[in-house]
Amino acid sequence: MGPKQNVACEWFETVWNKHDSRAIHRLATPDMVSHGPDGSHRSPADFETFHRALVAAIPDMHVDVRHCAEGRDMVAVQWVARGTHTGVADGKCAEGWDDYDAAELMRQLGAAV
């Protein structure tokens, strides 16, 4: 398989861009573990719940896969997601979670890292 022709890229296109939560169980093994940036772990069923909530909060989300690198039994994907968050209560933010590459931000700003 070449770049953007593997299961990881199909995951981003089908699960995220087509908002197809049923594809999670088709593309993942039953014992798949999804590791979150906060150290959390999700089973396919847990990931489906997370997916539905995120798509409901960001209905126009689109993921652009920039690069795929394949090894023997691993695929690394660099991706960028864009969308509009609609999850507010009474016109106010109810909760927020941020995860970003602070070192890259500092590099882009020209700060010493």
N, C-alpha and C positions, 0 to 999 in steps of 0.2 A: 504494500500500500504506500502511496505517496502522500505528501503533505495534504492536509485537508480531506483525506480519503480514509480516515481511520475512525475507530469508535469514539475517540475523544472529541474529534471535530463534529462527528454526527451528533454527539451528546449536546454540544453547544447549539448546533443548528436546530435540532428537533426539540429538545427539552426547553431550551431558553428562547430561541427566536420564534419557534412555532407554538410555544407555551403548551407543549404536549406532555402533561405529567404522567400519562400512561406509558410513555416511552422510557421512563425511569426504570421500570421493572423489565422492560424488553432489553435495555442496553446494559443493565447492571446485573451482576451475579446476586443471588439471593442473600449472600453473606457480605456484600460490599459494605465498606465503611467509608463514609465521607468525613474527612477531617476539616473542621472549620478553623479559621485563623485564631479563634479564641481558645483552641484546645478541645472544642466540642467534637463529638463523634455522632454521626447519623447513620442509621440503617436505611435501606431503600424506602421503607415506609415513612421513617422520620424525614427523609429528604423530600419525599413527595409532599408532606405537610408543610415543610419549609418552602418548597417551590411554589405551592399554591398561595401561601401568604405573601411571598415576595412579588409574584406576578399580580396579585390583587393590589398591592401597594404601589407597584411600578408597572402599570399595564402596557406602556409603550416601550418597555425595556428591549434593547437589541444588543446582542453581543457580536463584536467583530473579532474573529480569530486572526491574530497577526502572524504568529509563527507556531509551527508544530515541529517537535524534534522527537524522533522515535529511537528507542533502544531495543534491546532484546525483548523485554517484557514490560516496558514502560513508555509512556508518551508524556512529554512536557508541552504545555500549551500556554502561549502568551496571548491574553485576550483583554479587550477593553469593552466595558458595558456602559451604555448610555440609556437614560430614561428619565421620566418625570415622576417624582414621588408624590402620590396622592393621599398618603396615610396621615391625615391630620384629624384632630377632634375639635369641633367648634372653631375651626379656622386657626388652631394652634397646634404646634408640634407636641405630640404626646410622648415620644421616646425617640432616641437617635443612637445609632451605632456607627462608628467610623473605623475603618481599617485602611491604611494607605502606606505607601513606601516613603517614609519620612526622609530617608537618606537620599533618594532620588529627587524628592522635592527640593531639598537643600542644594543638591548639585545643580538643578535647573535654575535655582535662584542665585547661583554663584557663591554660595556660602561654603566655607571649609567644612569638610565632613571628616 
